[in-house]
Amino acid sequence: MAKFLIKWVIYTLSLFAVSHIVAGITIANWETTIVAALVLGLINTFIRPFFIIFTLPLNVLSMGILTLFINGFMFYMAAHFVKGFSVAGFWNAFWAAILFSIITSVLNVFFSRKNYY
């Protein structure tokens, strides 16, 4: 349960940062950010793997570039499920998803519970 909450906090902080950096991404308030982070996490956990498997041959041919577009689409899809979270267009979602992935990866390094000794 603690791992889930840490991931949720990381997603929330990342989404908050992305909304302030990428033009076209607007979030109404903190509550919306928290709900949007949860929805984005659920979409990435349950729906994204089906898209990845379904597009696997094209993904292999494109050397993984298609995954960036899938991530953008998942970001765009999350905006349609949460009231108060809006994305101006697909390209805004594309760049937001890339930035979201980078910020999430960096925060995961800081908040991971691995012991290296």
DSSP file (Angstrom, degrees, kcal/mol; ACC not computed):
  #  RESIDUE AA STRUCTURE BP1 BP2  ACC     N-H-->O    O-->H-N    N-H-->O    O-->H-N    TCO  KAPPA ALPHA  PHI   PSI    X-CA   Y-CA   Z-CA
    1    1 A M     >        0   0    0      0, 0.0     4,-2.1     0, 0.0     5,-0.2   0.000 360.0 360.0 360.0 -38.1    0.0    0.0    0.0
    2    2 A A  H  >  +     0   0    0      1,-0.2     4,-2.4     2,-0.2     5,-0.2   0.881 360.0  53.9 -65.3 -36.7    2.9    2.4    0.8
    3    3 A K  H  > S+     0   0    0      1,-0.2     4,-2.3     2,-0.2    -1,-0.2   0.903 108.1  50.2 -63.7 -40.9    4.4    1.7   -2.6
    4    4 A F  H  > S+     0   0    0      2,-0.2     4,-2.4     1,-0.2    -2,-0.2   0.918 111.0  48.4 -62.1 -44.6    1.1    2.7   -4.3
    5    5 A L  H  X S+     0   0    0     -4,-2.1     4,-2.3     2,-0.2    -2,-0.2   0.885 110.5  50.9 -65.9 -38.7    0.9    5.9   -2.3
    6    6 A I  H  X S+     0   0    0     -4,-2.4     4,-2.4     2,-0.2    -1,-0.2   0.929 111.3  48.2 -63.7 -44.4    4.4    6.8   -3.1
    7    7 A K  H  X S+     0   0    0     -4,-2.3     4,-2.8     1,-0.2    -2,-0.2   0.904 110.8  51.7 -60.5 -41.6    3.7    6.3   -6.8
    8    8 A W  H  X S+     0   0    0     -4,-2.4     4,-2.4     2,-0.2    -2,-0.2   0.902 110.1  47.9 -64.2 -41.8    0.6    8.4   -6.5
    9    9 A V  H  X S+     0   0    0     -4,-2.3     4,-2.6     2,-0.2     5,-0.2   0.906 112.1  50.3 -64.7 -41.4    2.5   11.2   -4.9
   10   10 A I  H  X S+     0   0    0     -4,-2.4     4,-2.4     2,-0.2    -2,-0.2   0.925 111.9  47.3 -62.9 -44.9    5.2   11.0   -7.6
   11   11 A Y  H  X S+     0   0    0     -4,-2.8     4,-2.7     2,-0.2    -2,-0.2   0.896 112.2  50.8 -62.6 -40.3    2.5   11.1  -10.4
   12   12 A T  H  X S+     0   0    0     -4,-2.4     4,-2.2     2,-0.2    -2,-0.2   0.932 112.4  45.0 -65.0 -45.9    0.8   14.0   -8.7
   13   13 A L  H  X S+     0   0    0     -4,-2.6     4,-2.2     2,-0.2    -2,-0.2   0.900 114.8  49.2 -64.3 -40.6    4.0   16.1   -8.4
   14   14 A S  H  X S+     0   0    0     -4,-2.4     4,-2.7    -5,-0.2    -2,-0.2   0.921 111.4  48.3 -65.1 -43.9    5.0   15.2  -12.0
   15   15 A L  H  X S+     0   0    0     -4,-2.7     4,-2.2     2,-0.2    -1,-0.2   0.882 110.3  52.1 -64.9 -38.1    1.6   16.2  -13.3
   16   16 A F  H  X S+     0   0    0     -4,-2.2     4,-1.0    -5,-0.2    -1,-0.2   0.921 111.9  46.3 -62.7 -44.2    1.7   19.4  -11.4
   17   17 A A  H >X S+     0   0    0     -4,-2.2     4,-1.2     1,-0.2     3,-0.5   0.917 111.7  51.0 -64.9 -43.4    5.1   20.3  -12.8
   18   18 A V  H 3X S+     0   0    0     -4,-2.7     4,-2.7     1,-0.2     3,-0.4   0.889 105.3  56.2 -62.5 -39.5    4.0   19.3  -16.4
   19   19 A S  H 3< S+     0   0    0     -4,-2.2    -1,-0.2     1,-0.2     6,-0.2   0.785 111.2  44.5 -65.7 -25.2    1.0   21.5  -16.2
   20   20 A H  H << S+     0   0    0     -4,-1.0    -1,-0.2    -3,-0.5    -2,-0.2   0.668 119.7  40.3 -89.8 -17.6    3.2   24.5  -15.3
   21   21 A I  H  < S+     0   0    0     -4,-1.2     2,-0.5    -3,-0.4    -2,-0.2   0.869 104.2  63.7 -97.0 -45.5    5.8   23.8  -18.0
   22   22 A V  S >< S-     0   0    0     -4,-2.7     3,-1.3    -5,-0.2     2,-0.2  -0.714  79.3-131.9 -90.2 124.4    3.8   22.6  -21.1
   23   23 A A  T 3  S+     0   0    0     -2,-0.5     3,-0.1     1,-0.2    73,-0.1  -0.484  91.2  36.2 -69.3 141.4    1.5   25.2  -22.7
   24   24 A G  T 3  S+     0   0    0      1,-0.2    64,-1.9    -2,-0.2     2,-0.6   0.326  88.9 105.9  97.5  -7.8   -1.9   23.8  -23.4
   25   25 A I  E <   +A   87   0A   0     -3,-1.3     2,-0.4    62,-0.2    -1,-0.2  -0.928  47.4 176.6-105.4 115.4   -2.1   21.6  -20.3
   26   26 A T  E     -A   86   0A   0     60,-2.4    60,-2.7    -2,-0.6     2,-0.4  -0.963  15.0-173.5-124.6 138.5   -4.4   23.1  -17.7
   27   27 A I  E     -A   85   0A   0     -2,-0.4    58,-0.2    58,-0.2    57,-0.1  -0.998  18.8-145.3-129.2 130.4   -5.5   21.7  -14.3
   28   28 A A        -     0   0    0     56,-1.9     2,-0.3    -2,-0.4    -1,-0.1   0.914  68.3 -29.4 -64.8 -48.1   -8.2   23.5  -12.3
   29   29 A N  S  > S-     0   0    0     55,-0.1     4,-1.8     1,-0.1     5,-0.1  -0.895  70.6 -79.5-158.2-177.4   -6.9   22.9   -8.8
   30   30 A W  H  > S+     0   0    0     -2,-0.3     4,-2.4     1,-0.2     5,-0.2   0.876 123.2  55.9 -64.8 -38.2   -5.0   20.5   -6.5
   31   31 A E  H  > S+     0   0    0      1,-0.2     4,-2.3     2,-0.2    -1,-0.2   0.913 107.9  48.8 -61.7 -40.5   -7.9   18.1   -6.1
   32   32 A T  H  > S+     0   0    0      1,-0.2     4,-2.9     2,-0.2    -1,-0.2   0.875 108.9  53.9 -65.3 -37.2   -8.1   17.8   -9.9
   33   33 A T  H  X S+     0   0    0     -4,-1.8     4,-2.2     2,-0.2    -2,-0.2   0.910 109.1  48.2 -62.5 -42.3   -4.4   17.1  -10.0
   34   34 A I  H  X S+     0   0    0     -4,-2.4     4,-1.7     2,-0.2    -2,-0.2   0.919 115.2  43.9 -65.3 -44.3   -4.7   14.3   -7.5
   35   35 A V  H  X S+     0   0    0     -4,-2.3     4,-2.6     2,-0.2    -2,-0.2   0.908 113.3  51.2 -67.8 -41.7   -7.6   12.7   -9.3
   36   36 A A  H  X S+     0   0    0     -4,-2.9     4,-2.7     1,-0.2    -2,-0.2   0.876 108.3  52.3 -64.4 -37.2   -5.9   13.1  -12.7
   37   37 A A  H  X S+     0   0    0     -4,-2.2     4,-2.2    -5,-0.2    -1,-0.2   0.895 110.8  48.2 -64.5 -39.5   -2.7   11.5  -11.4
   38   38 A L  H  X S+     0   0    0     -4,-1.7     4,-2.4     2,-0.2    -2,-0.2   0.936 113.4  46.4 -65.2 -46.3   -4.8    8.6  -10.2
   39   39 A V  H  X S+     0   0    0     -4,-2.6     4,-2.7     2,-0.2     5,-0.2   0.911 112.5  50.3 -63.1 -42.9   -6.6    8.2  -13.5
   40   40 A L  H  X S+     0   0    0     -4,-2.7     4,-2.5     1,-0.2    -1,-0.2   0.898 110.9  49.6 -62.8 -40.4   -3.4    8.5  -15.4
   41   41 A G  H  X S+     0   0    0     -4,-2.2     4,-1.5     2,-0.2    -2,-0.2   0.900 112.0  47.7 -64.0 -41.2   -1.8    5.8  -13.3
   42   42 A L  H  X S+     0   0    0     -4,-2.4     4,-2.7     2,-0.2     5,-0.5   0.896 112.3  49.2 -67.8 -40.1   -4.8    3.5  -13.8
   43   43 A I  H  X>S+     0   0    0     -4,-2.7     5,-2.3     1,-0.2     4,-1.7   0.925 112.4  47.9 -63.8 -44.1   -4.8    4.1  -17.5
   44   44 A N  H  <5S+     0   0    0     -4,-2.5    -1,-0.2    -5,-0.2    -2,-0.2   0.796 116.4  45.2 -67.9 -26.8   -1.0    3.4  -17.7
   45   45 A T  H  <5S+     0   0    0     -4,-1.5    -2,-0.2    -5,-0.2    -1,-0.2   0.888 128.6  18.7 -82.1 -41.2   -1.5    0.3  -15.6
   46   46 A F  H  <5S+     0   0    0     -4,-2.7     4,-0.3    -5,-0.1    -3,-0.2   0.815 131.1  30.6-105.4 -34.9   -4.5   -1.3  -17.3
   47   47 A I  T >X5S+     0   0    0     -4,-1.7     4,-1.4    -5,-0.5     3,-0.8   0.864 107.1  63.8 -96.1 -41.8   -5.0    0.1  -20.8
   48   48 A R  H 3><S+     0   0    0     -5,-2.3     4,-2.4     1,-0.2     5,-0.2   0.857  96.2  58.8 -56.4 -41.2   -1.5    1.0  -22.0
   49   49 A P  H 3> S+     0   0    0      0, 0.0     4,-2.5     0, 0.0    -1,-0.2   0.868 103.9  52.7 -59.3 -34.2   -0.2   -2.6  -22.0
   50   50 A F  H <> S+     0   0    0     -3,-0.8     4,-2.7    -4,-0.3    -2,-0.2   0.905 110.0  47.7 -66.2 -40.5   -3.0   -3.6  -24.4
   51   51 A F  H  X S+     0   0    0     -4,-1.4     4,-2.0     2,-0.2    -1,-0.2   0.904 112.0  50.2 -64.6 -40.4   -2.0   -0.8  -26.8
   52   52 A I  H  < S+     0   0    0     -4,-2.4    -2,-0.2     2,-0.2    -1,-0.2   0.926 114.8  42.8 -64.2 -45.2    1.7   -1.8  -26.5
   53   53 A I  H >< S+     0   0    0     -4,-2.5     3,-1.2     1,-0.2    -2,-0.2   0.911 113.6  51.8 -68.0 -42.4    1.0   -5.5  -27.3
   54   54 A F  H 3< S+     0   0    0     -4,-2.7    -1,-0.2     1,-0.3    -2,-0.2   0.862 117.7  37.9 -62.8 -36.5   -1.5   -4.7  -30.1
   55   55 A T  T 3X S+     0   0    0     -4,-2.0     4,-2.7    -5,-0.2    -1,-0.3   0.200  81.9 117.7 -99.9  15.4    1.0   -2.4  -31.8
   56   56 A L  H <> S+     0   0    0     -3,-1.2     4,-2.5     1,-0.2     5,-0.2   0.878  72.6  50.7 -54.8 -45.7    4.1   -4.5  -31.1
   57   57 A P  H  > S+     0   0    0      0, 0.0     4,-2.1     0, 0.0    -1,-0.2   0.934 115.5  42.8 -60.7 -43.1    5.0   -5.3  -34.7
   58   58 A L  H  > S+     0   0    0      1,-0.2     4,-2.1     2,-0.2    -2,-0.2   0.854 112.2  55.0 -68.1 -33.4    4.8   -1.6  -35.6
   59   59 A N  H  <>S+     0   0    0     -4,-2.7     5,-2.8     2,-0.2     6,-0.3   0.886 108.2  48.0 -66.5 -38.6    6.7   -0.7  -32.5
   60   60 A V  H ><5S+     0   0    0     -4,-2.5     3,-1.2    -5,-0.2    -2,-0.2   0.919 111.9  49.7 -66.8 -43.5    9.5   -3.1  -33.3
   61   61 A L  H 3<5S+     0   0    0     -4,-2.1    -2,-0.2     1,-0.3    -1,-0.2   0.854 112.8  46.6 -64.1 -34.3    9.7   -1.7  -36.9
   62   62 A S  T ><5S-     0   0    0     -4,-2.1     3,-1.3    -5,-0.1    -1,-0.3   0.383 112.2-120.9 -88.9   5.5    9.8    1.9  -35.5
   63   63 A M  T < 5S-     0   0    0     -3,-1.2    -3,-0.2     1,-0.2    -2,-0.1   0.835  73.2 -49.8  57.5  36.6   12.4    1.0  -32.9
   64   64 A G  T >><S+     0   0    0     -5,-2.8     3,-1.0    -6,-0.2     4,-0.6   0.362 108.2 118.4  91.2  -3.9   10.2    2.0  -30.1
   65   65 A I  H X>  +     0   0    0     -3,-1.3     3,-1.1    -6,-0.3     4,-1.0   0.854  69.0  64.7 -63.4 -33.4    9.2    5.5  -31.4
   66   66 A L  H 3> S+     0   0    0      1,-0.3     4,-2.2    -7,-0.2    -1,-0.3   0.804  90.1  67.0 -60.0 -28.8    5.5    4.4  -31.5
   67   67 A T  H <> S+     0   0    0     -3,-1.0     4,-2.6     1,-0.2    -1,-0.3   0.857  94.9  56.6 -61.5 -34.9    5.6    4.1  -27.7
   68   68 A L  H <X S+     0   0    0     -3,-1.1     4,-1.9    -4,-0.6    -1,-0.2   0.899 108.4  46.6 -62.8 -39.9    6.1    7.8  -27.4
   69   69 A F  H  X S+     0   0    0     -4,-1.0     4,-2.2     2,-0.2    -2,-0.2   0.862 110.7  52.3 -70.8 -35.2    2.9    8.3  -29.4
   70   70 A I  H  X S+     0   0    0     -4,-2.2     4,-2.3     2,-0.2    -2,-0.2   0.916 108.8  50.6 -65.0 -42.4    1.0    5.8  -27.3
   71   71 A N  H  X S+     0   0    0     -4,-2.6     4,-2.1     1,-0.2    -2,-0.2   0.903 110.3  50.1 -61.9 -40.8    2.1    7.6  -24.1
   72   72 A G  H  X S+     0   0    0     -4,-1.9     4,-2.5     1,-0.2    -1,-0.2   0.901 109.9  50.4 -62.7 -40.9    0.8   10.9  -25.6
   73   73 A F  H  X S+     0   0    0     -4,-2.2     4,-2.6     2,-0.2    -2,-0.2   0.886 108.8  51.5 -65.5 -38.5   -2.5    9.2  -26.4
   74   74 A M  H  X S+     0   0    0     -4,-2.3     4,-2.1     2,-0.2    -1,-0.2   0.894 111.0  48.5 -64.5 -39.5   -2.8    7.9  -22.9
   75   75 A F  H  X S+     0   0    0     -4,-2.1     4,-1.4     2,-0.2    -2,-0.2   0.924 112.8  47.7 -64.0 -44.7   -2.1   11.4  -21.5
   76   76 A Y  H  X S+     0   0    0     -4,-2.5     4,-0.8     1,-0.2    -2,-0.2   0.877 111.0  51.8 -63.4 -39.1   -4.7   12.8  -23.9
   77   77 A M  H >X S+     0   0    0     -4,-2.6     4,-0.8     1,-0.2     3,-0.7   0.880 104.6  55.8 -66.5 -39.2   -7.2   10.0  -22.9
   78   78 A A  H >X S+     0   0    0     -4,-2.1     4,-1.1     1,-0.2     3,-0.7   0.858 101.4  58.4 -62.2 -34.4   -6.8   10.8  -19.2
   79   79 A A  H 3< S+     0   0    0     -4,-1.4     6,-0.3     1,-0.2    -1,-0.2   0.791 101.8  55.0 -66.5 -26.7   -7.7   14.4  -19.9
   80   80 A H  H << S+     0   0    0     -4,-0.8    -1,-0.2    -3,-0.7    -2,-0.2   0.719 107.9  49.1 -78.4 -19.9  -11.1   13.3  -21.3
   81   81 A F  H << S+     0   0    0     -4,-0.8     2,-0.6    -3,-0.7    -2,-0.2   0.687 103.0  65.0 -90.6 -19.8  -11.9   11.3  -18.1
   82   82 A V  S >< S-     0   0    0     -4,-1.1     3,-1.4     3,-0.2     2,-0.3  -0.913  76.0-137.6-114.3 120.7  -11.2   14.0  -15.5
   83   83 A K  T 3  S+     0   0    0     -2,-0.6     3,-0.1     1,-0.2   -47,-0.1  -0.574  92.9  27.9 -73.3 132.7  -13.2   17.2  -15.4
   84   84 A G  T 3  S+     0   0    0     -2,-0.3   -56,-1.9     1,-0.2     2,-0.6   0.305  99.6  96.6  97.3  -7.6  -10.9   20.2  -14.9
   85   85 A F  E <   +A   27   0A   0     -3,-1.4     2,-0.4    -6,-0.3    -3,-0.2  -0.963  53.9 172.9-114.7 114.8   -7.9   18.6  -16.6
   86   86 A S  E     -A   26   0A   0    -60,-2.7   -60,-2.4    -2,-0.6     2,-0.4  -0.945  24.7-160.5-130.7 148.1   -7.7   19.6  -20.2
   87   87 A V  E     -A   25   0A   0     -2,-0.4   -62,-0.2   -62,-0.2   -63,-0.1  -0.993  15.6-146.0-123.7 127.6   -5.2   19.2  -23.0
   88   88 A A  S    S-     0   0    0    -64,-1.9     2,-0.3    -2,-0.4    -1,-0.1   0.806  72.0 -25.1 -67.8 -31.2   -5.3   21.6  -25.9
   89   89 A G     >  -     0   0    0    -65,-0.1     4,-1.8     1,-0.1     5,-0.1  -0.976  69.7 -85.4-169.4 176.1   -4.3   19.0  -28.5
   90   90 A F  H  > S+     0   0    0     -2,-0.3     4,-2.8     1,-0.2     5,-0.1   0.894 120.7  53.9 -64.8 -39.8   -2.4   15.8  -29.2
   91   91 A W  H  > S+     0   0    0      1,-0.2     4,-2.4     2,-0.2     5,-0.2   0.856 107.3  51.4 -67.6 -32.6    1.0   17.4  -29.6
   92   92 A N  H  > S+     0   0    0      2,-0.2     4,-2.3     1,-0.2    -1,-0.2   0.913 112.2  47.1 -64.5 -41.2    0.6   19.1  -26.3
   93   93 A A  H  X S+     0   0    0     -4,-1.8     4,-2.5     2,-0.2    -2,-0.2   0.881 109.9  54.3 -65.8 -38.1   -0.2   15.7  -24.8
   94   94 A F  H  X S+     0   0    0     -4,-2.8     4,-1.8     2,-0.2    -2,-0.2   0.954 113.7  39.4 -60.1 -52.5    2.8   14.1  -26.7
   95   95 A W  H  X S+     0   0    0     -4,-2.4     4,-2.4     1,-0.2    -1,-0.2   0.859 115.2  53.4 -69.5 -34.1    5.3   16.6  -25.2
   96   96 A A  H  X S+     0   0    0     -4,-2.3     4,-2.9    -5,-0.2    -1,-0.2   0.892 107.5  51.5 -65.2 -39.2    3.6   16.5  -21.8
   97   97 A A  H  X S+     0   0    0     -4,-2.5     4,-2.2     2,-0.2    -2,-0.2   0.888 110.4  48.7 -66.0 -38.5    3.8   12.7  -21.7
   98   98 A I  H  X S+     0   0    0     -4,-1.8     4,-2.0     2,-0.2    -2,-0.2   0.948 115.3  43.4 -64.6 -47.6    7.5   12.8  -22.5
   99   99 A L  H  X S+     0   0    0     -4,-2.4     4,-2.8     1,-0.2     5,-0.2   0.892 111.9  54.4 -64.5 -39.5    8.2   15.4  -19.9
  100  100 A F  H  X S+     0   0    0     -4,-2.9     4,-2.5     1,-0.2    -1,-0.2   0.903 108.4  49.7 -59.5 -42.7    5.9   13.5  -17.4
  101  101 A S  H  X S+     0   0    0     -4,-2.2     4,-2.2     2,-0.2    -1,-0.2   0.904 111.8  47.8 -64.1 -41.9    8.0   10.3  -18.0
  102  102 A I  H  X S+     0   0    0     -4,-2.0     4,-2.2     2,-0.2    -2,-0.2   0.945 114.6  44.6 -65.1 -48.2   11.3   12.2  -17.4
  103  103 A I  H  X S+     0   0    0     -4,-2.8     4,-2.6     1,-0.2     5,-0.2   0.906 113.5  50.9 -64.3 -41.4   10.1   13.9  -14.2
  104  104 A T  H  X S+     0   0    0     -4,-2.5     4,-2.3    -5,-0.2    -1,-0.2   0.903 109.8  50.5 -63.0 -41.2    8.5   10.6  -12.9
  105  105 A S  H  X S+     0   0    0     -4,-2.2     4,-1.5     2,-0.2    -2,-0.2   0.916 111.4  47.6 -63.0 -43.2   11.8    8.7  -13.6
  106  106 A V  H  X S+     0   0    0     -4,-2.2     4,-1.5     1,-0.2    -2,-0.2   0.927 113.4  47.4 -64.3 -45.0   13.8   11.3  -11.7
  107  107 A L  H  X S+     0   0    0     -4,-2.6     4,-2.4     1,-0.2    -1,-0.2   0.857 106.6  58.2 -66.6 -34.0   11.4   11.4   -8.8
  108  108 A N  H  X S+     0   0    0     -4,-2.3     4,-1.0     1,-0.2    -1,-0.2   0.864 103.1  54.1 -62.2 -35.2   11.4    7.5   -8.7
  109  109 A V  H  < S+     0   0    0     -4,-1.5     3,-0.3    -3,-0.2    -1,-0.2   0.920 112.7  42.7 -63.9 -42.7   15.2    7.6   -8.2
  110  110 A F  H  < S+     0   0    0     -4,-1.5    -2,-0.2     1,-0.2    -1,-0.2   0.837 121.0  39.4 -73.6 -33.0   14.8    9.9   -5.2
  111  111 A F  H  < S+     0   0    0     -4,-2.4    -1,-0.2    -5,-0.1    -2,-0.2   0.405  85.4 118.8 -99.7   2.9   11.9    8.1   -3.6
  112  112 A S     <  -     0   0    0     -4,-1.0    -3,-0.0    -3,-0.3    -4,-0.0  -0.373  58.2-143.1 -70.3 150.6   12.9    4.5   -4.3
  113  113 A R        +     0   0    0      2,-0.1     2,-0.2    -2,-0.0    -1,-0.1   0.031  51.6 134.6-102.8  25.0   13.4    2.3   -1.2
  114  114 A K        -     0   0    0      2,-0.0     2,-0.5     1,-0.0    -2,-0.0  -0.550  47.2-143.3 -79.0 139.1   16.3    0.3   -2.6
  115  115 A N        -     0   0    0     -2,-0.2    -2,-0.1     1,-0.1    -1,-0.0  -0.896  11.3-169.6-101.3 126.9   19.3   -0.2   -0.3
  116  116 A Y              0   0    0     -2,-0.5    -1,-0.1     1,-0.2    -2,-0.0   0.054 360.0 360.0-105.5  25.4   22.6   -0.2   -2.1
  117  117 A Y              0   0    0      0, 0.0    -1,-0.2     0, 0.0    -2,-0.0   0.374 360.0 360.0-125.9 360.0   24.8   -1.4    0.7
